[in-house]
Amino acid sequence: MDPLSKLIAAWKIPVGKWGKSVIDFVVTYFQWLFDAFKVSFNFIIEGSTWLLLQIPPVLLAIILAGVAYWMRRSKPLAIGVLVGLLFIMNQGLWKETIQTLVLVVGSTALSMAIGVPLGIWAAHNPKVWRVMQPVLDLMQTMPTFVYLIPILILFGLGAAPALIVTIIFAMPAPVRMTYLGITSIPKPMIEAGESFGATKSQLLWKVELPAAMPSIMAGLTQCIMLSLSMVVFATLIGAPSLGNPVNKALANRNIPLGIEAGLAIVILAIILDRVLAIQAGAKK
């Protein structure tokens, strides 16, 4: 290297050491809080998984197909859901699919519960959005391994840390889409509501949220897909999911197992996407 480059490299900013100091401080004084979260989330996730696995697989597949039909009144969709689930059952991946489904549904629900209010807050407060935007950019561009390392240190291995890292990874989507939906509402619509004497709360619930619902639903489908991808990847920190057979296939060069697990993930993704994507389209 040239002398200037050597000088710059010689004075290394100890960002890694600073980050380790922060994590050490948090672990020292707040480990009890992270342990409480871990125990609570593990209880909910493992309990939900155990409950679903007590239902005969064929019966549960029929119930899920019925739910799909009830949501969309589409016989082809319900039949497709049933056939897809029966295929997963046939491949011997039913337990892993249920574990994945529980984690995806849980992380999506919590991501939406946190993300939608944050999007509403940012849409009504430009200063909040200016602060929030670079944080969301950081969350969406940060490599996945960077998420896993601190979560692993703070929460250890298991389903709970996988749920938490998935929420962090997927939450920017509903925040952005909710913000976009509310800020895209035509001003005459807002002015019409105000002219009828609507309060801010009434405007939110009766004007803004209904008008922004297609965008919020699009954020929901994005959140589901992001959650599914992270849940599969989070097997590296002990997440029980369809990522486990994928990792086994990679480690042992087991091509048949890799194809079977990959198809199961694709089928689950299509089922979740088509049911909720069509639902979002129906509300437009």
C-alpha positions as CSV (number, residue, x, y, z in Angstrom):
1,M,0.0,0.0,0.0
2,D,1.0,3.6,-0.5
3,P,2.1,5.6,2.6
4,L,-1.3,7.4,2.9
5,S,-3.2,4.1,2.8
6,K,-0.8,2.6,5.4
7,L,-1.4,5.6,7.7
8,I,-5.2,5.2,7.4
9,A,-5.0,1.5,8.1
10,A,-2.7,1.9,11.0
11,W,-5.2,4.1,12.9
12,K,-8.0,1.5,13.0
13,I,-11.2,2.7,14.6
14,P,-12.0,0.0,17.2
15,V,-15.7,-0.4,16.2
16,G,-15.7,-4.1,17.0
17,K,-14.3,-3.6,20.5
18,W,-16.9,-0.9,21.2
19,G,-19.6,-3.2,20.0
20,K,-18.3,-6.0,22.2
21,S,-18.2,-3.7,25.2
22,V,-21.9,-2.7,24.7
23,I,-22.9,-6.4,24.4
24,D,-20.9,-7.3,27.5
25,F,-22.6,-4.5,29.4
26,V,-26.0,-5.6,28.3
27,V,-25.3,-9.2,29.1
28,T,-23.9,-8.3,32.6
29,Y,-26.9,-6.2,33.7
30,F,-29.9,-7.3,31.6
31,Q,-29.4,-11.1,31.1
32,W,-32.3,-11.8,33.4
33,L,-34.6,-9.9,31.0
34,F,-33.4,-11.8,28.0
35,D,-33.8,-15.0,29.9
36,A,-37.4,-14.1,30.7
37,F,-38.2,-13.4,27.1
38,K,-36.6,-16.6,26.0
39,V,-38.5,-18.7,28.5
40,S,-41.8,-17.0,27.6
41,F,-41.3,-17.3,23.8
42,N,-40.1,-20.9,24.0
43,F,-43.2,-21.8,26.1
44,I,-45.6,-20.2,23.5
45,I,-43.8,-21.6,20.5
46,E,-43.2,-25.1,21.8
47,G,-46.8,-25.2,23.2
48,S,-48.3,-24.2,19.9
49,T,-46.2,-26.6,18.0
50,W,-47.1,-29.5,20.4
51,L,-50.8,-28.6,20.2
52,L,-50.8,-28.6,16.3
53,L,-48.9,-31.9,16.2
54,Q,-51.5,-33.6,18.4
55,I,-54.0,-33.1,15.5
56,P,-53.9,-35.9,12.9
57,P,-52.0,-34.6,10.0
58,V,-54.6,-35.3,7.4
59,L,-57.3,-33.6,9.6
60,L,-55.1,-30.6,10.1
61,A,-54.4,-30.4,6.3
62,I,-58.2,-30.4,5.7
63,I,-58.7,-27.7,8.3
64,L,-56.1,-25.5,6.8
65,A,-57.6,-26.0,3.3
66,G,-61.0,-25.1,4.8
67,V,-59.5,-21.9,6.3
68,A,-58.1,-21.0,2.9
69,Y,-61.5,-21.6,1.3
70,W,-63.3,-19.6,4.0
71,M,-60.9,-16.6,3.5
72,R,-61.2,-16.5,-0.3
73,R,-64.2,-18.7,-1.3
74,S,-61.9,-20.3,-3.9
75,K,-62.2,-24.1,-4.4
76,P,-59.0,-24.3,-6.6
77,L,-57.1,-22.5,-3.9
78,A,-58.4,-24.8,-1.2
79,I,-57.6,-27.9,-3.3
80,G,-54.1,-26.6,-4.0
81,V,-53.5,-26.0,-0.3
82,L,-54.7,-29.5,0.5
83,V,-52.6,-31.2,-2.2
84,G,-49.5,-29.2,-1.2
85,L,-49.8,-30.2,2.4
86,L,-50.5,-33.8,1.6
87,F,-47.3,-33.8,-0.6
88,I,-45.3,-32.4,2.3
89,M,-46.8,-35.1,4.5
90,N,-45.8,-37.7,2.0
91,Q,-42.2,-36.5,2.0
92,G,-42.0,-37.0,5.8
93,L,-41.5,-33.3,6.6
94,W,-44.8,-32.6,8.4
95,K,-43.3,-31.9,11.8
96,E,-40.7,-29.5,10.3
97,T,-43.4,-27.8,8.3
98,I,-45.6,-27.2,11.4
99,Q,-42.5,-25.9,13.3
100,T,-41.8,-23.5,10.5
101,L,-45.5,-22.4,10.2
102,V,-45.7,-21.6,13.9
103,L,-42.5,-19.5,13.8
104,V,-43.6,-17.7,10.6
105,V,-47.1,-16.9,12.0
106,G,-45.7,-15.8,15.3
107,S,-43.0,-13.6,13.9
108,T,-45.4,-12.1,11.3
109,A,-48.0,-11.3,13.9
110,L,-45.5,-9.6,16.2
111,S,-43.8,-7.8,13.3
112,M,-47.2,-6.4,12.2
113,A,-48.2,-5.5,15.7
114,I,-45.0,-3.4,16.1
115,G,-44.5,-2.3,12.5
116,V,-48.0,-0.9,11.7
117,P,-48.2,1.5,14.7
118,L,-44.6,2.6,13.9
119,G,-45.6,3.3,10.3
120,I,-48.7,5.3,11.5
121,W,-46.6,7.3,13.9
122,A,-44.0,8.0,11.2
123,A,-46.7,9.0,8.7
124,H,-48.1,11.6,11.1
125,N,-44.7,12.9,12.3
126,P,-42.1,13.8,9.6
127,K,-39.3,14.2,12.2
128,V,-39.9,10.6,13.4
129,W,-39.7,9.4,9.8
130,R,-36.4,11.2,9.2
131,V,-35.0,9.4,12.2
132,M,-36.6,6.1,11.4
133,Q,-35.7,5.9,7.7
134,P,-31.9,5.3,8.1
135,V,-32.6,2.8,10.9
136,L,-34.9,0.9,8.5
137,D,-32.3,1.1,5.8
138,L,-29.7,-0.4,8.1
139,M,-32.1,-3.2,9.2
140,Q,-32.9,-4.1,5.6
141,T,-29.3,-4.0,4.3
142,M,-27.4,-5.6,7.2
143,P,-26.1,-9.1,6.4
144,T,-28.0,-11.9,8.1
145,F,-25.0,-13.2,10.0
146,V,-24.7,-9.8,11.7
147,Y,-28.2,-10.3,13.1
148,L,-27.5,-13.8,14.3
149,I,-24.3,-13.1,16.3
150,P,-25.7,-10.7,18.9
151,I,-29.0,-12.6,19.2
152,L,-27.1,-15.8,19.8
153,I,-25.0,-14.2,22.5
154,L,-28.0,-12.6,24.3
155,F,-30.6,-15.4,23.9
156,G,-28.6,-18.6,23.2
157,L,-29.9,-21.4,20.9
158,G,-33.4,-22.3,20.3
159,A,-36.8,-21.2,18.9
160,A,-37.0,-18.0,20.9
161,P,-33.9,-16.3,19.5
162,A,-35.0,-17.4,16.0
163,L,-38.4,-15.7,16.6
164,I,-36.7,-12.5,17.8
165,V,-34.2,-12.3,14.9
166,T,-37.0,-12.9,12.4
167,I,-39.1,-10.1,13.9
168,I,-36.1,-7.7,13.6
169,F,-35.5,-8.8,10.0
170,A,-39.1,-8.7,8.8
171,M,-40.4,-5.6,10.7
172,P,-39.2,-2.9,8.3
173,A,-41.6,-4.1,5.6
174,P,-44.8,-3.4,7.4
175,V,-43.4,-0.1,8.7
176,R,-42.5,1.2,5.2
177,M,-45.7,-0.1,3.6
178,T,-47.9,1.4,6.3
179,Y,-46.1,4.7,6.0
180,L,-46.5,4.6,2.2
181,G,-50.1,3.8,2.4
182,I,-51.1,6.6,4.8
183,T,-48.9,9.2,3.2
184,S,-50.4,8.3,-0.3
185,I,-54.0,9.1,0.8
186,P,-55.3,12.0,-1.3
187,K,-55.6,15.2,0.7
188,P,-59.2,15.8,-0.4
189,M,-60.2,12.6,1.3
190,I,-58.6,13.8,4.6
191,E,-60.1,17.2,4.2
192,A,-63.6,15.7,3.6
193,G,-63.3,13.8,6.8
194,E,-62.2,16.9,8.7
195,S,-65.0,19.0,7.2
196,F,-67.5,16.5,8.7
197,G,-66.0,17.1,12.2
198,A,-64.0,13.9,12.5
199,T,-61.5,13.7,15.3
200,K,-57.9,12.5,14.7
201,S,-58.8,9.1,16.0
202,Q,-61.9,8.9,13.8
203,L,-59.8,10.0,10.8
204,L,-57.3,7.3,11.5
205,W,-59.8,4.4,12.0
206,K,-62.5,5.4,9.5
207,V,-60.5,7.1,6.7
208,E,-56.8,6.6,6.8
209,L,-56.5,2.9,7.7
210,P,-59.3,1.7,5.3
211,A,-57.7,3.7,2.5
212,A,-54.2,2.4,3.3
213,M,-55.3,-1.2,3.8
214,P,-54.1,-2.5,0.3
215,S,-50.6,-1.1,1.1
216,I,-50.7,-2.6,4.6
217,M,-51.7,-6.0,3.3
218,A,-48.9,-5.8,0.8
219,G,-46.6,-5.2,3.8
220,L,-48.1,-8.3,5.4
221,T,-47.3,-10.5,2.4
222,Q,-43.7,-9.1,2.3
223,C,-43.4,-9.7,6.0
224,I,-44.5,-13.3,5.6
225,M,-42.0,-14.0,2.9
226,L,-39.2,-12.3,4.8
227,S,-40.1,-14.3,8.0
228,L,-40.1,-17.6,6.1
229,S,-36.6,-16.9,4.6
230,M,-35.2,-15.9,8.0
231,V,-36.8,-18.8,9.9
232,V,-35.2,-21.3,7.4
233,F,-31.8,-19.5,7.8
234,A,-32.2,-19.3,11.6
235,T,-31.6,-23.1,11.9
236,L,-28.0,-22.0,12.4
237,I,-29.0,-20.8,15.9
238,G,-31.1,-23.8,16.7
239,A,-34.5,-22.9,15.1
240,P,-36.7,-25.9,14.6
241,S,-37.8,-25.6,11.0
242,L,-37.5,-26.8,7.4
243,G,-34.0,-25.4,7.4
244,N,-32.8,-28.4,9.4
245,P,-33.2,-30.9,6.6
246,V,-31.7,-28.3,4.2
247,N,-28.6,-28.0,6.4
248,K,-28.4,-31.8,6.7
249,A,-28.6,-32.1,2.9
250,L,-25.8,-29.6,2.5
251,A,-23.6,-31.1,5.1
252,N,-24.0,-34.7,3.7
253,R,-24.4,-33.8,0.1
254,N,-27.7,-35.5,0.2
255,I,-29.3,-34.3,-3.0
256,P,-32.7,-36.1,-2.6
257,L,-33.2,-34.7,0.9
258,G,-32.3,-31.2,-0.3
259,I,-34.8,-31.4,-3.2
260,E,-37.5,-32.6,-0.8
261,A,-36.9,-29.9,1.8
262,G,-36.6,-27.2,-0.9
263,L,-39.9,-28.2,-2.4
264,A,-41.6,-28.2,1.0
265,I,-40.3,-24.7,1.6
266,V,-41.5,-23.5,-1.8
267,I,-45.0,-25.1,-1.3
268,L,-45.4,-23.5,2.1
269,A,-44.3,-20.1,0.7
270,I,-46.8,-20.4,-2.2
271,I,-49.6,-21.3,0.2
272,L,-49.0,-18.4,2.5
273,D,-48.4,-16.0,-0.3
274,R,-51.4,-16.9,-2.5
275,V,-53.9,-17.0,0.4
276,L,-52.9,-13.6,1.8
277,A,-51.9,-12.0,-1.5
278,I,-55.4,-12.7,-3.0
279,Q,-56.9,-11.5,0.3
280,A,-55.0,-8.2,-0.1
281,G,-56.1,-7.9,-3.7
282,A,-59.7,-8.4,-2.7
283,K,-59.6,-5.4,-0.4
284,K,-58.4,-3.0,-3.1
